[in-house]
Amino acid sequence: MKATVYVTIKQNVLDPQGSAVQGALHSMGFDEVGKVRIGKYLELDLNTTDRAEAEARLKAMCEKLLANTVIEDYRFELEG
């Protein structure tokens, strides 16, 4: 089963990396770009066919390692 995990900075947390990218894009002439937020994209192959188990394990992975839940939100999708 394939899992896709998206980790993003919470909306109320400053994103200096996103601000730097926004400034760089503006300096390159891409003035139409508004707010930029930087995140992480992960693909995981899970050795299970049990969707409920996969969801529970993914939640545990995100809570324990993949996302800092104090400042980041996460969501995931499962295929297969």
TORGUTI-467210 format. One record per atom (N, C-alpha, C): residue number from 0; chain; atom name; x, y, z. Coordinates in Angstrom, 1 decimal. Layout:
N
seq->NUM	mol->A	atom->CA	px->X	py->Y	pz->Z $
...
REM end
This chain:
80
seq->0	mol->A	atom->N	px->0.9	py->-1.2	pz->0.0 $
seq->0	mol->A	atom->CA	px->0.0	py->0.0	pz->0.0 $
seq->0	mol->A	atom->C	px->0.9	py->1.2	pz->0.0 $
seq->1	mol->A	atom->N	px->0.6	py->2.2	pz->-0.8 $
seq->1	mol->A	atom->CA	px->1.4	py->3.4	pz->-0.9 $
seq->1	mol->A	atom->C	px->0.7	py->4.5	pz->-0.1 $
seq->2	mol->A	atom->N	px->1.5	py->5.2	pz->0.7 $
seq->2	mol->A	atom->CA	px->1.0	py->6.4	pz->1.5 $
seq->2	mol->A	atom->C	px->1.8	py->7.6	pz->1.1 $
seq->3	mol->A	atom->N	px->1.0	py->8.7	pz->1.0 $
seq->3	mol->A	atom->CA	px->1.6	py->10.0	pz->0.7 $
seq->3	mol->A	atom->C	px->1.3	py->10.9	pz->1.9 $
seq->4	mol->A	atom->N	px->2.3	py->11.5	pz->2.5 $
seq->4	mol->A	atom->CA	px->2.2	py->12.3	pz->3.6 $
seq->4	mol->A	atom->C	px->2.5	py->13.8	pz->3.3 $
seq->5	mol->A	atom->N	px->1.7	py->14.7	pz->3.7 $
seq->5	mol->A	atom->CA	px->2.0	py->16.1	pz->3.5 $
seq->5	mol->A	atom->C	px->2.1	py->16.8	pz->4.9 $
seq->6	mol->A	atom->N	px->3.2	py->17.5	pz->5.1 $
seq->6	mol->A	atom->CA	px->3.4	py->18.2	pz->6.3 $
seq->6	mol->A	atom->C	px->3.6	py->19.7	pz->6.0 $
seq->7	mol->A	atom->N	px->2.8	py->20.5	pz->6.7 $
seq->7	mol->A	atom->CA	px->2.9	py->21.9	pz->6.5 $
seq->7	mol->A	atom->C	px->3.0	py->22.7	pz->7.8 $
seq->8	mol->A	atom->N	px->3.6	py->23.9	pz->7.7 $
seq->8	mol->A	atom->CA	px->3.6	py->24.7	pz->8.9 $
seq->8	mol->A	atom->C	px->2.2	py->25.2	pz->9.2 $
seq->9	mol->A	atom->N	px->1.8	py->25.2	pz->10.5 $
seq->9	mol->A	atom->CA	px->0.5	py->25.7	pz->10.9 $
seq->9	mol->A	atom->C	px->0.4	py->27.2	pz->10.4 $
seq->10	mol->A	atom->N	px->-0.8	py->27.6	pz->10.1 $
seq->10	mol->A	atom->CA	px->-1.1	py->28.9	pz->9.6 $
seq->10	mol->A	atom->C	px->-0.7	py->30.1	pz->10.6 $
seq->11	mol->A	atom->N	px->-0.7	py->29.8	pz->11.9 $
seq->11	mol->A	atom->CA	px->-0.4	py->30.8	pz->12.9 $
seq->11	mol->A	atom->C	px->1.1	py->30.9	pz->13.2 $
seq->12	mol->A	atom->N	px->1.9	py->30.1	pz->12.5 $
seq->12	mol->A	atom->CA	px->3.3	py->30.0	pz->12.8 $
seq->12	mol->A	atom->C	px->4.1	py->30.7	pz->11.7 $
seq->13	mol->A	atom->N	px->5.0	py->31.6	pz->12.0 $
seq->13	mol->A	atom->CA	px->5.8	py->32.2	pz->11.0 $
seq->13	mol->A	atom->C	px->6.6	py->31.2	pz->10.2 $
seq->14	mol->A	atom->N	px->6.8	py->31.5	pz->8.9 $
seq->14	mol->A	atom->CA	px->7.5	py->30.6	pz->8.0 $
seq->14	mol->A	atom->C	px->8.6	py->31.4	pz->7.3 $
seq->15	mol->A	atom->N	px->9.8	py->31.6	pz->7.9 $
seq->15	mol->A	atom->CA	px->10.8	py->32.4	pz->7.4 $
seq->15	mol->A	atom->C	px->11.3	py->31.9	pz->6.0 $
seq->16	mol->A	atom->N	px->11.3	py->30.6	pz->5.9 $
seq->16	mol->A	atom->CA	px->11.8	py->30.0	pz->4.6 $
seq->16	mol->A	atom->C	px->10.8	py->30.3	pz->3.5 $
seq->17	mol->A	atom->N	px->9.5	py->30.3	pz->3.8 $
seq->17	mol->A	atom->CA	px->8.5	py->30.7	pz->2.8 $
seq->17	mol->A	atom->C	px->8.6	py->32.2	pz->2.4 $
seq->18	mol->A	atom->N	px->8.9	py->33.0	pz->3.4 $
seq->18	mol->A	atom->CA	px->9.1	py->34.4	pz->3.2 $
seq->18	mol->A	atom->C	px->10.3	py->34.7	pz->2.3 $
seq->19	mol->A	atom->N	px->11.4	py->33.9	pz->2.5 $
seq->19	mol->A	atom->CA	px->12.6	py->34.1	pz->1.7 $
seq->19	mol->A	atom->C	px->12.3	py->33.7	pz->0.3 $
seq->20	mol->A	atom->N	px->11.6	py->32.6	pz->0.1 $
seq->20	mol->A	atom->CA	px->11.2	py->32.1	pz->-1.3 $
seq->20	mol->A	atom->C	px->10.3	py->33.2	pz->-2.0 $
seq->21	mol->A	atom->N	px->9.4	py->33.7	pz->-1.2 $
seq->21	mol->A	atom->CA	px->8.5	py->34.7	pz->-1.8 $
seq->21	mol->A	atom->C	px->9.3	py->36.0	pz->-2.2 $
seq->22	mol->A	atom->N	px->10.2	py->36.4	pz->-1.4 $
seq->22	mol->A	atom->CA	px->11.1	py->37.6	pz->-1.7 $
seq->22	mol->A	atom->C	px->11.9	py->37.3	pz->-3.0 $
seq->23	mol->A	atom->N	px->12.5	py->36.1	pz->-3.0 $
seq->23	mol->A	atom->CA	px->13.3	py->35.7	pz->-4.2 $
seq->23	mol->A	atom->C	px->12.4	py->35.7	pz->-5.5 $
seq->24	mol->A	atom->N	px->11.2	py->35.1	pz->-5.4 $
seq->24	mol->A	atom->CA	px->10.4	py->35.1	pz->-6.6 $
seq->24	mol->A	atom->C	px->10.0	py->36.5	pz->-7.0 $
seq->25	mol->A	atom->N	px->9.7	py->37.4	pz->-6.1 $
seq->25	mol->A	atom->CA	px->9.4	py->38.8	pz->-6.4 $
seq->25	mol->A	atom->C	px->10.6	py->39.5	pz->-7.1 $
seq->26	mol->A	atom->N	px->11.8	py->39.2	pz->-6.6 $
seq->26	mol->A	atom->CA	px->13.0	py->39.8	pz->-7.1 $
seq->26	mol->A	atom->C	px->13.3	py->39.3	pz->-8.5 $
seq->27	mol->A	atom->N	px->12.7	py->38.1	pz->-8.9 $
seq->27	mol->A	atom->CA	px->12.9	py->37.5	pz->-10.2 $
seq->27	mol->A	atom->C	px->11.8	py->37.9	pz->-11.2 $
seq->28	mol->A	atom->N	px->10.9	py->38.8	pz->-10.7 $
seq->28	mol->A	atom->CA	px->9.8	py->39.3	pz->-11.5 $
seq->28	mol->A	atom->C	px->8.5	py->38.6	pz->-11.4 $
seq->29	mol->A	atom->N	px->8.4	py->37.6	pz->-10.5 $
seq->29	mol->A	atom->CA	px->7.2	py->36.9	pz->-10.3 $
seq->29	mol->A	atom->C	px->6.3	py->37.6	pz->-9.2 $
seq->30	mol->A	atom->N	px->5.9	py->38.8	pz->-9.6 $
seq->30	mol->A	atom->CA	px->5.2	py->39.6	pz->-8.6 $
seq->30	mol->A	atom->C	px->3.8	py->39.1	pz->-8.3 $
seq->31	mol->A	atom->N	px->3.2	py->38.2	pz->-9.1 $
seq->31	mol->A	atom->CA	px->1.9	py->37.7	pz->-8.8 $
seq->31	mol->A	atom->C	px->1.8	py->36.7	pz->-7.6 $
seq->32	mol->A	atom->N	px->3.0	py->36.3	pz->-7.2 $
seq->32	mol->A	atom->CA	px->3.1	py->35.3	pz->-6.1 $
seq->32	mol->A	atom->C	px->2.7	py->36.0	pz->-4.8 $
seq->33	mol->A	atom->N	px->1.8	py->35.5	pz->-4.1 $
seq->33	mol->A	atom->CA	px->1.4	py->36.0	pz->-2.8 $
seq->33	mol->A	atom->C	px->2.2	py->35.3	pz->-1.7 $
seq->34	mol->A	atom->N	px->1.5	py->34.9	pz->-0.6 $
seq->34	mol->A	atom->CA	px->2.1	py->34.2	pz->0.5 $
seq->34	mol->A	atom->C	px->2.7	py->32.9	pz->0.1 $
seq->35	mol->A	atom->N	px->3.9	py->32.5	pz->0.5 $
seq->35	mol->A	atom->CA	px->4.5	py->31.2	pz->0.2 $
seq->35	mol->A	atom->C	px->4.7	py->30.5	pz->1.6 $
seq->36	mol->A	atom->N	px->4.2	py->29.2	pz->1.6 $
seq->36	mol->A	atom->CA	px->4.4	py->28.4	pz->2.8 $
seq->36	mol->A	atom->C	px->5.2	py->27.1	pz->2.3 $
seq->37	mol->A	atom->N	px->6.2	py->26.8	pz->3.1 $
seq->37	mol->A	atom->CA	px->7.1	py->25.6	pz->2.7 $
seq->37	mol->A	atom->C	px->6.6	py->24.4	pz->3.5 $
seq->38	mol->A	atom->N	px->6.6	py->23.2	pz->2.9 $
seq->38	mol->A	atom->CA	px->6.2	py->22.0	pz->3.6 $
seq->38	mol->A	atom->C	px->7.1	py->20.8	pz->3.2 $
seq->39	mol->A	atom->N	px->6.7	py->19.7	pz->3.6 $
seq->39	mol->A	atom->CA	px->7.3	py->18.4	pz->3.2 $
seq->39	mol->A	atom->C	px->6.4	py->17.5	pz->2.6 $
seq->40	mol->A	atom->N	px->6.9	py->16.7	pz->1.6 $
seq->40	mol->A	atom->CA	px->6.1	py->15.7	pz->0.9 $
seq->40	mol->A	atom->C	px->6.8	py->14.4	pz->1.0 $
seq->41	mol->A	atom->N	px->6.2	py->13.4	pz->1.5 $
seq->41	mol->A	atom->CA	px->6.8	py->12.1	pz->1.7 $
seq->41	mol->A	atom->C	px->6.0	py->11.0	pz->1.1 $
seq->42	mol->A	atom->N	px->6.7	py->10.0	pz->0.5 $
seq->42	mol->A	atom->CA	px->6.0	py->8.8	pz->-0.1 $
seq->42	mol->A	atom->C	px->6.5	py->7.6	pz->0.7 $
seq->43	mol->A	atom->N	px->5.6	py->6.8	pz->1.2 $
seq->43	mol->A	atom->CA	px->6.0	py->5.6	pz->1.9 $
seq->43	mol->A	atom->C	px->5.3	py->4.4	pz->1.3 $
seq->44	mol->A	atom->N	px->6.0	py->3.3	pz->1.2 $
seq->44	mol->A	atom->CA	px->5.4	py->2.0	pz->0.8 $
seq->44	mol->A	atom->C	px->5.2	py->1.2	pz->2.1 $
seq->45	mol->A	atom->N	px->4.0	py->0.8	pz->2.4 $
seq->45	mol->A	atom->CA	px->3.6	py->0.1	pz->3.6 $
seq->45	mol->A	atom->C	px->3.4	py->-1.4	pz->3.2 $
seq->46	mol->A	atom->N	px->3.9	py->-2.3	pz->4.0 $
seq->46	mol->A	atom->CA	px->3.7	py->-3.7	pz->3.8 $
seq->46	mol->A	atom->C	px->2.5	py->-4.2	pz->4.6 $
seq->47	mol->A	atom->N	px->1.4	py->-3.7	pz->4.1 $
seq->47	mol->A	atom->CA	px->0.1	py->-4.2	pz->4.7 $
seq->47	mol->A	atom->C	px->-1.0	py->-4.0	pz->3.7 $
seq->48	mol->A	atom->N	px->-2.1	py->-4.7	pz->3.9 $
seq->48	mol->A	atom->CA	px->-3.2	py->-4.6	pz->3.0 $
seq->48	mol->A	atom->C	px->-4.4	py->-4.1	pz->3.9 $
seq->49	mol->A	atom->N	px->-4.2	py->-4.0	pz->5.2 $
seq->49	mol->A	atom->CA	px->-5.3	py->-3.6	pz->6.1 $
seq->49	mol->A	atom->C	px->-5.3	py->-2.0	pz->6.2 $
seq->50	mol->A	atom->N	px->-6.3	py->-1.4	pz->5.6 $
seq->50	mol->A	atom->CA	px->-6.4	py->0.0	pz->5.5 $
seq->50	mol->A	atom->C	px->-6.4	py->0.7	pz->6.9 $
seq->51	mol->A	atom->N	px->-7.2	py->0.1	pz->7.8 $
seq->51	mol->A	atom->CA	px->-7.4	py->0.7	pz->9.2 $
seq->51	mol->A	atom->C	px->-6.0	py->0.6	pz->9.9 $
seq->52	mol->A	atom->N	px->-5.3	py->-0.5	pz->9.8 $
seq->52	mol->A	atom->CA	px->-4.0	py->-0.6	pz->10.4 $
seq->52	mol->A	atom->C	px->-3.0	py->0.4	pz->9.8 $
seq->53	mol->A	atom->N	px->-3.1	py->0.5	pz->8.5 $
seq->53	mol->A	atom->CA	px->-2.2	py->1.5	pz->7.8 $
seq->53	mol->A	atom->C	px->-2.4	py->2.9	pz->8.3 $
seq->54	mol->A	atom->N	px->-3.7	py->3.3	pz->8.4 $
seq->54	mol->A	atom->CA	px->-4.0	py->4.6	pz->8.9 $
seq->54	mol->A	atom->C	px->-3.5	py->4.8	pz->10.3 $
seq->55	mol->A	atom->N	px->-3.7	py->3.9	pz->11.2 $
seq->55	mol->A	atom->CA	px->-3.3	py->4.0	pz->12.6 $
seq->55	mol->A	atom->C	px->-1.8	py->4.1	pz->12.6 $
seq->56	mol->A	atom->N	px->-1.1	py->3.3	pz->11.9 $
seq->56	mol->A	atom->CA	px->0.4	py->3.3	pz->11.9 $
seq->56	mol->A	atom->C	px->0.9	py->4.6	pz->11.3 $
seq->57	mol->A	atom->N	px->0.3	py->5.1	pz->10.2 $
seq->57	mol->A	atom->CA	px->0.7	py->6.4	pz->9.7 $
seq->57	mol->A	atom->C	px->0.5	py->7.5	pz->10.6 $
seq->58	mol->A	atom->N	px->-0.6	py->7.5	pz->11.3 $
seq->58	mol->A	atom->CA	px->-0.9	py->8.6	pz->12.3 $
seq->58	mol->A	atom->C	px->0.2	py->8.5	pz->13.4 $
seq->59	mol->A	atom->N	px->0.6	py->7.4	pz->13.9 $
seq->59	mol->A	atom->CA	px->1.6	py->7.2	pz->14.9 $
seq->59	mol->A	atom->C	px->3.0	py->7.7	pz->14.3 $
seq->60	mol->A	atom->N	px->3.3	py->7.4	pz->13.1 $
seq->60	mol->A	atom->CA	px->4.5	py->7.8	pz->12.4 $
seq->60	mol->A	atom->C	px->4.6	py->9.4	pz->12.4 $
seq->61	mol->A	atom->N	px->3.5	py->10.0	pz->12.0 $
seq->61	mol->A	atom->CA	px->3.4	py->11.4	pz->11.9 $
seq->61	mol->A	atom->C	px->3.6	py->12.1	pz->13.2 $
seq->62	mol->A	atom->N	px->2.9	py->11.6	pz->14.2 $
seq->62	mol->A	atom->CA	px->2.9	py->12.1	pz->15.6 $
seq->62	mol->A	atom->C	px->4.2	py->12.0	pz->16.2 $
seq->63	mol->A	atom->N	px->4.9	py->10.9	pz->16.0 $
seq->63	mol->A	atom->CA	px->6.2	py->10.6	pz->16.6 $
seq->63	mol->A	atom->C	px->7.4	py->11.1	pz->15.9 $
seq->64	mol->A	atom->N	px->7.4	py->11.2	pz->14.6 $
seq->64	mol->A	atom->CA	px->8.6	py->11.5	pz->13.8 $
seq->64	mol->A	atom->C	px->8.4	py->12.5	pz->12.7 $
seq->65	mol->A	atom->N	px->7.5	py->12.2	pz->11.8 $
seq->65	mol->A	atom->CA	px->7.4	py->12.9	pz->10.5 $
seq->65	mol->A	atom->C	px->6.9	py->14.4	pz->10.7 $
seq->66	mol->A	atom->N	px->6.2	py->14.7	pz->11.7 $
seq->66	mol->A	atom->CA	px->5.7	py->16.1	pz->11.9 $
seq->66	mol->A	atom->C	px->5.9	py->16.5	pz->13.3 $
seq->67	mol->A	atom->N	px->6.3	py->17.8	pz->13.4 $
seq->67	mol->A	atom->CA	px->6.4	py->18.4	pz->14.8 $
seq->67	mol->A	atom->C	px->5.0	py->19.0	pz->15.0 $
seq->68	mol->A	atom->N	px->4.1	py->18.3	pz->15.7 $
seq->68	mol->A	atom->CA	px->2.8	py->18.7	pz->15.8 $
seq->68	mol->A	atom->C	px->2.5	py->20.0	pz->16.6 $
seq->69	mol->A	atom->N	px->3.6	py->20.5	pz->17.2 $
seq->69	mol->A	atom->CA	px->3.4	py->21.8	pz->17.9 $
seq->69	mol->A	atom->C	px->3.3	py->22.9	pz->16.9 $
seq->70	mol->A	atom->N	px->4.1	py->22.8	pz->15.8 $
seq->70	mol->A	atom->CA	px->4.1	py->23.8	pz->14.8 $
seq->70	mol->A	atom->C	px->3.7	py->23.4	pz->13.4 $
seq->71	mol->A	atom->N	px->3.5	py->22.1	pz->13.2 $
seq->71	mol->A	atom->CA	px->3.1	py->21.6	pz->11.9 $
seq->71	mol->A	atom->C	px->1.8	py->20.8	pz->11.9 $
seq->72	mol->A	atom->N	px->1.1	py->20.9	pz->10.8 $
seq->72	mol->A	atom->CA	px->0.0	py->20.0	pz->10.5 $
seq->72	mol->A	atom->C	px->0.4	py->19.0	pz->9.5 $
seq->73	mol->A	atom->N	px->-0.4	py->17.9	pz->9.5 $
seq->73	mol->A	atom->CA	px->-0.1	py->16.8	pz->8.5 $
seq->73	mol->A	atom->C	px->-1.4	py->16.2	pz->8.1 $
seq->74	mol->A	atom->N	px->-1.3	py->15.6	pz->6.9 $
seq->74	mol->A	atom->CA	px->-2.4	py->14.8	pz->6.4 $
seq->74	mol->A	atom->C	px->-1.8	py->13.8	pz->5.5 $
seq->75	mol->A	atom->N	px->-2.5	py->12.7	pz->5.3 $
seq->75	mol->A	atom->CA	px->-2.0	py->11.6	pz->4.4 $
seq->75	mol->A	atom->C	px->-3.1	py->11.0	pz->3.6 $
seq->76	mol->A	atom->N	px->-2.6	py->10.4	pz->2.5 $
seq->76	mol->A	atom->CA	px->-3.5	py->9.7	pz->1.6 $
seq->76	mol->A	atom->C	px->-3.0	py->8.3	pz->1.4 $
seq->77	mol->A	atom->N	px->-3.9	py->7.3	pz->1.2 $
seq->77	mol->A	atom->CA	px->-3.5	py->5.9	pz->1.0 $
seq->77	mol->A	atom->C	px->-4.0	py->5.5	pz->-0.3 $
seq->78	mol->A	atom->N	px->-3.2	py->4.7	pz->-1.1 $
seq->78	mol->A	atom->CA	px->-3.6	py->4.1	pz->-2.3 $
seq->78	mol->A	atom->C	px->-3.3	py->2.6	pz->-2.2 $
seq->79	mol->A	atom->N	px->-4.3	py->1.8	pz->-2.7 $
seq->79	mol->A	atom->CA	px->-4.1	py->0.4	pz->-2.8 $
seq->79	mol->A	atom->C	px->-4.8	py->-0.4	pz->-1.7 $
REM end
